[in-house]
Amino acid sequence: MSDLILPDALVDHSGDGGSIALVVLDGLGGLPHPDSGRTELEAARTPTLDAMAARSSLGMLIPVAPGVTPGSGPGHLGLFGYDPTRFVIGRGVLAALGVGFDLQPGDLAARLNMASLDAGGLITDRRAGRPSDDEGRRVVARVKDALEPIEGVEVFLEPVKEHRAVVVFRGAGLAEGVLDTDPQETGVAPLKARAAVPEAERSAQVLQAFLDQARGILSDEPTINGFMARGVATFDAPPSMKERYGLRAAVIARYPMYRGVARLVGMEVLGTPASDADAVQLFRGAPDFDFRFFHYKATDARGEDGDFDAKVQAVEDADRLVAELVESDIDVVMVTGDHSTPAACAAHSWHHVPLLLQSRWARPTATSFGEDTCRLGDLGTFESRHLMSLALAHAGRLAKFGA
């Protein structure tokens, strides 16, 4: 029995069945504006999504559990049918996979934020002014070139995007359980790497030795003069989507983090698109996959900015992209988010997420796509880890249960 809550024998591993597309508009869910009473999705002009709603089943997703605010990793794992409370994957692992690093079982990975520190070692900018990708690569290369060996471990350092990087440690005696060193505020010093459990003491020492070296190497840099670590975790791959569902799956995502979570479950990465338009072309050029996951970031980013109108615009931009995606001949199309990011919160939240599922077997209940129509849809409200069983059923990839 898998955490699909389905006997494994129900899944047809023959490769027969329809094609499936999952379009994730990151942070899609929102809250009503006090003046209009409409959420960002409901305020946006979305002719494509509304037309799809008129021929789709609608519902609301609970990303993890009621009241739980998910990170991006758990939010996506749930959409892929993996119980996010069982498969707990650290952000460092996802960052490493996202840049194509070949992680080995037992590797310890940490996501790094480049930071600006003043002469007293206090944080003045947690993202170092959001440097360009080129500037981030330059700083990482400088640290790599000057880094002294740390006894007992190999150290691998790679840029991710803008102010983000990832470090991987490989060696005996490493375990997860190291707390973040980012205090999530300015005007204070970065935290020391500390072990939350006794078996992680060695890992904390190794991480702090690396961070101290990096600080010394970058001491003369005007802006990026320190790293802070987040999501320190070891790598242990879960079963792949091919193993679980018999699906040959692919990911199209601009940001490394989302390519990482997809690689974790065995998806093939279809390039590194430089723009959303490039991502659409990659999606349309890969019809041979049974399952395609398309990720769109701007809805989440504008929600985290706390900018309602900008998030509305991001939804409208996404609607135009979806119009190009659904021109392809796909049997089951799902549009949803990995979590809600209401502009009113300027952060991820625990609120339910709208879901649209289009297939020949859908039961339409509305002619628009929004929180209110999805709340009244025929799918009801359910945890996102059950979404894949619905997708497989609509694609004709599940057998009858029982005699």
C-alpha positions in Angstrom: 0.0 0.0 0.0 1.4 3.4 -1.0 0.5 6.8 0.4 -1.7 7.3 -2.6 -4.3 5.4 -0.4 -4.6 3.1 -3.3 -3.5 -0.5 -3.7 -0.5 -0.5 -6.0 -2.2 -3.2 -8.1 -4.7 -0.6 -9.3 -2.1 1.4 -11.2 -1.7 0.3 -14.8 2.1 0.2 -15.4 1.7 -1.0 -19.0 2.1 2.6 -20.3 -1.4 2.6 -21.8 -3.7 5.5 -21.0 -4.1 9.1 -21.6 -1.7 12.0 -21.3 -1.7 14.3 -18.3 -0.5 17.9 -17.8 -0.2 19.6 -14.4 0.1 23.4 -14.7 1.1 25.0 -11.4 0.6 28.7 -11.0 2.7 29.1 -7.9 1.0 30.6 -4.9 -2.3 30.9 -6.9 -4.7 31.1 -4.0 -5.6 34.4 -2.5 -7.9 36.4 -0.2 -10.7 38.9 -1.1 -9.7 42.5 -1.5 -11.5 44.6 1.1 -12.9 47.0 -1.5 -14.1 44.5 -4.2 -14.6 41.3 -2.2 -12.8 39.4 -5.0 -9.5 37.5 -4.7 -6.6 38.1 -7.1 -7.7 35.2 -9.3 -11.3 36.4 -9.3 -10.3 40.0 -10.1 -8.2 39.0 -13.1 -9.4 38.7 -16.7 -8.9 35.0 -17.5 -10.8 34.1 -20.6 -8.7 30.9 -21.1 -9.1 29.6 -17.6 -12.8 30.6 -17.5 -13.4 28.7 -20.8 -11.6 25.7 -19.4 -13.7 25.9 -16.2 -16.9 25.6 -18.3 -15.7 22.1 -19.4 -13.9 21.0 -16.2 -14.4 19.7 -12.7 -13.6 22.2 -10.0 -12.5 21.9 -6.4 -10.2 23.2 -3.7 -7.0 21.6 -2.5 -5.5 21.4 1.0 -1.8 21.4 0.4 -0.7 19.5 3.5 -3.4 19.6 6.3 -5.9 22.1 7.6 -4.1 25.1 9.0 -0.7 24.1 7.8 1.3 26.6 5.7 3.4 24.7 3.3 6.8 25.5 1.8 7.2 25.0 -2.0 8.7 21.5 -1.6 5.9 20.0 0.4 3.4 21.9 -1.7 4.7 20.3 -4.9 5.2 16.8 -3.5 1.6 16.7 -2.5 0.6 17.6 -6.1 2.7 14.8 -7.4 0.9 12.3 -5.1 3.5 12.0 -2.3 2.3 12.6 1.3 4.4 15.7 2.3 4.3 14.6 5.9 5.9 11.3 5.0 8.4 12.5 2.4 10.1 15.4 4.1 12.6 16.9 1.7 14.9 19.7 2.7 15.3 22.8 0.6 19.1 22.2 0.2 18.4 18.8 -1.5 15.9 20.5 -3.9 18.4 23.3 -4.7 21.1 20.8 -5.5 18.9 18.7 -7.7 17.6 21.8 -9.4 21.0 22.8 -10.6 21.6 19.3 -11.9 24.0 18.2 -9.2 24.3 14.4 -9.0 23.5 13.8 -5.3 24.4 10.5 -3.7 22.6 8.9 -0.8 23.9 10.4 2.5 25.0 13.7 0.9 24.3 16.8 3.1 23.0 19.8 1.2 22.2 23.4 2.2 20.6 26.2 0.3 22.7 29.4 0.7 21.6 33.0 0.6 24.2 35.5 -0.3 24.1 38.4 2.2 25.5 41.8 2.9 27.1 42.3 6.3 28.4 45.5 7.9 31.8 46.0 9.5 30.4 44.6 12.8 29.1 41.5 11.1 25.4 42.5 11.2 23.1 41.7 8.3 22.2 44.8 6.2 20.6 42.8 3.3 19.5 39.2 3.5 19.7 38.9 -0.3 22.7 41.1 -1.1 20.7 43.4 -3.3 19.5 40.6 -5.4 22.6 40.3 -7.6 22.5 39.2 -11.2 23.1 35.6 -12.1 26.5 36.5 -13.5 27.5 38.3 -10.3 26.3 35.3 -8.2 28.4 32.9 -10.3 31.5 35.2 -10.0 31.2 35.2 -6.2 30.7 31.4 -6.0 33.7 30.8 -8.3 35.8 33.0 -6.0 34.9 31.0 -2.9 35.4 27.7 -4.7 38.9 28.7 -5.8 40.0 29.8 -2.4 38.3 27.3 -0.2 40.6 25.2 2.0 39.9 21.5 2.6 37.6 20.6 5.5 38.8 17.5 7.2 36.8 14.4 6.3 34.5 15.8 3.7 34.3 16.8 0.1 32.7 20.2 -0.5 30.8 21.1 -3.7 29.6 24.7 -4.2 27.3 25.7 -7.0 25.4 28.9 -8.0 21.6 28.6 -8.2 20.0 31.9 -9.3 20.6 35.5 -8.3 21.4 35.6 -4.6 21.0 31.8 -4.1 23.6 29.1 -4.1 23.9 25.5 -2.8 26.6 23.7 -0.9 26.9 19.9 -0.7 29.1 18.0 1.8 30.0 14.4 1.2 31.7 12.2 3.9 31.2 9.9 6.8 29.2 10.9 9.9 27.0 13.5 8.3 23.3 13.7 9.3 20.5 16.2 9.0 19.2 18.1 11.9 21.2 21.4 11.6 19.2 24.6 12.1 19.2 27.5 9.6 21.7 30.2 10.1 19.5 32.9 8.5 17.7 34.8 11.3 15.1 36.1 8.8 15.8 39.7 9.8 18.4 42.5 9.4 20.3 44.3 12.0 21.5 41.1 13.7 24.3 38.7 13.0 23.8 35.4 11.1 23.1 32.6 13.5 25.8 30.0 14.2 25.2 26.5 12.7 23.7 24.5 15.6 22.6 20.9 15.8 19.0 20.2 16.7 19.8 16.6 17.5 23.0 15.0 18.8 23.8 13.0 15.7 24.0 16.3 13.7 26.8 17.8 15.7 29.4 16.8 13.1 27.3 18.3 10.3 26.9 21.6 12.2 30.7 21.8 12.7 31.3 21.2 9.0 28.8 23.7 7.9 30.1 26.4 10.3 33.7 25.8 9.1 32.5 26.4 5.5 30.6 29.5 6.4 33.5 31.0 8.3 35.9 30.3 5.4 33.4 31.9 2.9 33.1 35.0 5.2 36.9 35.4 5.2 37.3 34.9 1.5 34.6 37.5 0.7 35.6 40.0 3.4 36.7 42.6 0.9 33.6 42.3 -1.3 31.5 45.5 -1.2 28.1 43.8 -1.3 28.1 40.0 -1.2 30.3 39.3 1.9 28.7 36.3 3.5 26.5 33.3 3.2 23.6 32.1 5.3 22.4 28.5 5.2 18.8 27.2 5.0 17.1 23.9 4.6 20.1 21.7 5.6 19.2 18.1 4.7 20.5 14.7 3.6 19.5 13.0 0.4 17.3 10.0 0.3 15.3 9.6 -3.0 11.7 8.5 -2.8 10.3 6.1 -5.4 10.0 7.7 -8.8 6.8 8.5 -10.7 7.7 5.8 -13.2 7.9 3.3 -10.4 4.7 4.4 -8.7 2.4 5.3 -11.6 4.1 3.9 -14.7 4.4 7.5 -16.1 7.3 8.9 -18.1 7.3 12.4 -16.6 8.9 15.7 -17.5 9.3 19.1 -15.9 9.4 22.5 -17.5 10.3 25.2 -15.0 12.4 28.3 -15.1 13.5 28.2 -11.5 16.0 25.5 -10.3 14.0 24.8 -7.1 11.1 23.4 -9.0 13.3 21.4 -11.4 14.8 20.0 -8.2 11.6 18.8 -6.6 10.6 17.2 -10.0 14.0 15.5 -10.4 13.5 14.1 -6.9 10.6 12.0 -8.1 12.2 11.0 -11.3 11.0 13.6 -13.8 13.2 14.4 -16.8 14.3 18.1 -17.0 13.5 19.6 -20.4 16.1 22.3 -20.5 16.5 25.5 -18.5 14.1 28.1 -20.1 15.2 31.7 -20.0 11.7 33.0 -20.2 8.1 31.9 -19.8 7.8 31.9 -23.6 10.8 29.5 -23.8 9.1 27.3 -21.3 5.9 27.1 -23.4 7.9 26.1 -26.4 9.6 23.3 -24.4 6.2 22.1 -23.2 4.7 22.0 -26.7 7.8 20.3 -28.1 7.5 17.3 -25.7 4.3 15.5 -26.5 5.8 12.0 -26.1 5.8 12.2 -22.3 2.9 10.7 -20.3 3.0 13.5 -17.7 4.2 17.1 -18.1 4.6 19.5 -15.2 4.7 23.2 -16.1 5.7 25.7 -13.4 4.9 29.4 -13.4 6.4 31.6 -10.7 5.2 35.2 -11.0 1.9 34.7 -9.1 3.8 33.7 -6.0 6.4 36.4 -6.3 3.9 39.2 -6.6 1.9 37.8 -3.8 5.0 37.8 -1.6 5.5 41.4 -2.6 2.1 42.1 -1.0 1.0 43.7 -4.3 -2.6 42.8 -5.1 -2.7 44.5 -8.5 0.6 43.0 -9.6 -0.6 39.5 -8.7 -3.8 40.1 -10.7 -1.5 41.1 -13.6 0.6 37.9 -13.1 -2.6 35.8 -13.2 -3.6 37.5 -16.5 -0.2 36.8 -17.9 -0.5 33.2 -16.9 -3.9 32.9 -18.6 -2.3 33.9 -21.9 0.4 31.2 -21.4 -2.1 28.6 -20.5 -3.9 29.4 -23.8 -0.8 28.3 -25.6 -0.3 25.2 -23.5 -3.8 23.7 -23.9 -3.5 24.0 -27.7 -1.6 20.7 -27.3 -3.6 17.4 -27.5 -3.6 16.4 -23.8 -6.2 14.1 -22.3 -6.2 15.5 -18.7 -5.2 19.1 -17.8 -5.0 20.3 -14.2 -4.4 23.9 -13.3 -3.8 24.7 -9.6 -1.2 26.1 -7.2 1.2 24.5 -4.7 -0.1 26.8 -2.0 -1.8 30.2 -1.5 0.2 33.4 -1.4 -2.4 36.1 -0.7 -1.1 39.7 -1.3 -2.8 40.5 2.1 -0.4 38.1 3.8 2.7 38.9 1.6 3.7 35.3 2.3 2.6 31.7 1.9 -0.6 30.9 3.8 -2.6 27.9 4.9 -5.7 28.7 2.7 -7.1 26.2 0.3 -6.1 26.4 -3.4 -8.3 26.5 -6.4 -8.2 23.5 -8.8 -9.4 22.9 -12.3 -9.4 19.4 -13.9 -10.3 19.2 -17.6 -11.0 15.9 -19.2 -13.7 14.2 -21.2 -15.0 12.8 -17.9 -15.3 16.1 -16.1 -18.6 17.4 -14.6 -18.7 21.2 -15.1 -20.5 23.3 -12.5 -19.4 26.8 -13.4 -18.2 29.1 -16.2 -15.4 30.9 -14.3 -12.3 29.9 -12.4 -12.0 31.4 -8.9 -12.1 30.5 -5.3 -15.9 30.8 -5.0 -16.7 28.7 -8.0 -14.1 26.1 -7.0 -15.5 25.9 -3.5 -18.8 24.8 -5.0 -17.3 22.5 -7.6 -18.0 18.8 -7.9 -14.6 17.7 -6.7 -15.1 19.3 -3.2 -12.2 20.0 -0.9 -9.5 17.4 -0.4 -5.8 17.0 0.4 -3.5 17.5 -2.6 -1.8 14.1 -2.2 -5.0 12.6 -3.7 -4.8 14.6 -6.9 -2.7 12.1 -8.7 -5.3 9.3 -8.2 -7.9 11.6 -9.8 -5.6 12.4 -12.7 -4.8 8.7 -13.2 -8.5 7.8 -13.2 -9.4 10.5 -15.7 -6.6 9.3 -17.9 -7.8 5.7 -17.8 -4.8 4.5 -15.9 -6.5 2.9 -12.9 -8.0 -0.5 -12.7 -11.2 -1.5 -11.0 -11.0 -2.0 -7.3 -12.2 -5.4 -6.0 -14.4 -8.0 -7.6 
